[in-house]
Amino acid sequence: MPSVSRFRVFATVFLAALLLLSLLHCGDSTPRASMPQSLDGGWTRTSVEPIDVAAAPESLKRLGVTSGQSSTYEREGRKVPVRVYELPSGTAAFEAQQTFTRSADEYYFTMGASFVVVEASTLANEERRPFLMAFVEAARPANASQEQEPQEQK
């Protein structure tokens, strides 16, 4: 029965490695989006308000949303609301992207463990991509490793 013994050793080592990896991710070193003061293109943040976690969408509550901020960016009298929800991990944020209730003129994307929702109804179609790219660039977590294209909901 040497093969059973080898399997047990392999399984034990594998489980120990998984435990070690999970412990390494317990710290709060997960990249998170910031709420920048201004964006390229002349957009200025006019306010930042905390989001009541109890009032967060149900799909985000199920994923363990821990906090959030809402903000408004303004240019030439037009306002673009942005919400950034903080989730426990990048995996939870990715799942939020898959399960979030879709609305017209909303764009949403993940940035590390942050889930970002941009309400773009006041933007002309040709302004949407530049605004989103400016936000992504300015809000990008310092230790983020991958870029992600915002998705539009119709």
C-alpha positions in Angstrom: 0.0 0.0 0.0 2.8 2.5 -0.7 0.6 4.4 -3.2 -2.0 5.2 -0.5 0.8 6.5 1.8 2.2 8.7 -1.0 -1.3 10.0 -1.7 -1.8 10.9 2.0 1.6 12.7 2.0 0.7 14.5 -1.2 -2.8 15.5 0.2 -1.3 16.7 3.5 1.3 18.8 1.7 -1.3 20.2 -0.7 -3.7 21.1 2.1 -0.9 22.8 4.0 0.1 24.8 0.9 -3.6 25.9 0.5 -3.8 26.9 4.2 -0.5 28.9 3.8 -1.8 30.7 0.7 -5.1 31.5 2.4 -3.2 33.0 5.4 -1.1 35.1 3.1 -4.3 36.7 1.8 -5.8 37.4 5.2 -4.0 40.8 5.4 -5.7 43.8 3.9 -3.2 44.1 1.1 -5.9 43.7 -1.5 -5.9 46.5 -4.0 -8.8 48.9 -3.7 -10.0 51.8 -5.9 -9.7 55.4 -4.6 -12.2 58.2 -5.2 -10.0 60.7 -7.0 -10.4 64.5 -6.6 -10.4 65.1 -10.3 -10.3 63.3 -13.6 -8.7 64.0 -17.0 -11.1 66.0 -19.2 -11.9 68.6 -16.6 -14.1 66.5 -14.2 -14.1 67.5 -10.6 -15.3 65.6 -7.6 -18.0 67.7 -5.8 -18.8 65.4 -2.9 -18.0 62.1 -1.2 -20.5 60.4 1.0 -20.3 57.0 2.8 -22.7 54.3 1.6 -24.8 52.6 4.3 -24.0 48.9 3.9 -27.5 48.0 4.9 -28.8 50.0 1.9 -26.4 48.3 -0.6 -27.9 46.1 -3.3 -28.8 42.6 -2.1 -26.4 41.0 -4.5 -23.5 42.9 -2.9 -24.7 42.2 0.6 -24.7 38.5 -0.1 -21.0 38.8 -1.1 -20.1 40.6 2.1 -19.9 44.2 1.1 -18.0 46.0 3.9 -18.3 49.6 3.0 -18.7 52.0 0.2 -18.6 55.6 -1.0 -20.7 57.6 -3.4 -19.4 60.6 -5.2 -20.4 63.0 -8.0 -18.1 64.3 -10.7 -19.1 67.5 -12.4 -18.1 69.4 -15.5 -20.0 72.2 -17.3 -23.0 71.7 -15.1 -23.4 68.0 -15.8 -23.0 65.5 -13.0 -21.9 61.9 -13.1 -22.6 59.8 -10.0 -20.1 57.1 -9.1 -20.4 54.4 -6.3 -17.5 52.4 -5.1 -18.3 49.3 -3.0 -15.6 47.6 -1.0 -15.8 43.8 -0.9 -13.7 41.3 1.1 -11.6 40.2 -1.8 -11.0 40.5 -5.5 -12.9 37.2 -6.0 -16.0 38.7 -4.4 -15.7 41.8 -6.5 -15.5 39.7 -9.6 -18.5 37.7 -8.5 -20.3 41.0 -8.0 -19.7 41.9 -11.6 -21.4 38.6 -12.6 -24.4 39.0 -10.4 -25.1 42.8 -10.1 -28.6 43.9 -11.2 -28.2 45.6 -14.5 -29.6 49.1 -15.2 -29.6 51.2 -18.4 -26.8 53.7 -18.8 -24.7 52.1 -16.0 -21.2 50.9 -16.3 -19.6 48.7 -13.7 -16.3 47.1 -13.2 -13.9 45.8 -10.6 -10.7 47.4 -9.3 -9.1 44.9 -7.0 -11.6 44.3 -4.2 -13.6 47.3 -5.2 -16.8 47.2 -7.3 -17.4 50.4 -9.2 -20.7 51.6 -10.6 -20.8 54.7 -12.9 -24.2 56.2 -13.8 -23.5 57.7 -17.3 -27.0 58.9 -18.3 -25.8 62.6 -18.4 -22.9 61.7 -20.8 -23.2 61.6 -24.6 -22.2 58.3 -26.1 -18.9 59.7 -27.3 -18.1 61.0 -23.8 -18.6 57.8 -22.0 -15.4 55.9 -22.8 -13.1 58.9 -22.1 -14.9 59.5 -18.7 -14.6 55.8 -17.8 -10.9 55.6 -18.8 -10.1 58.8 -16.9 -11.8 57.4 -13.8 -10.0 54.0 -14.1 -6.7 55.7 -14.5 -7.2 58.1 -11.6 -8.8 55.5 -9.2 -6.5 52.6 -10.0 -5.1 51.0 -6.9 -1.4 51.5 -6.6 -0.7 47.7 -6.4 -3.2 46.6 -9.0 -1.9 44.1 -11.4 -4.4 44.0 -14.2 -6.6 46.4 -16.1 -10.2 45.8 -16.8 -12.5 47.3 -19.4 -15.7 48.8 -18.0 -18.9 47.1 -19.2 -22.0 49.0 -20.3 -25.4 47.8 -19.4 -28.2 48.5 -21.8 
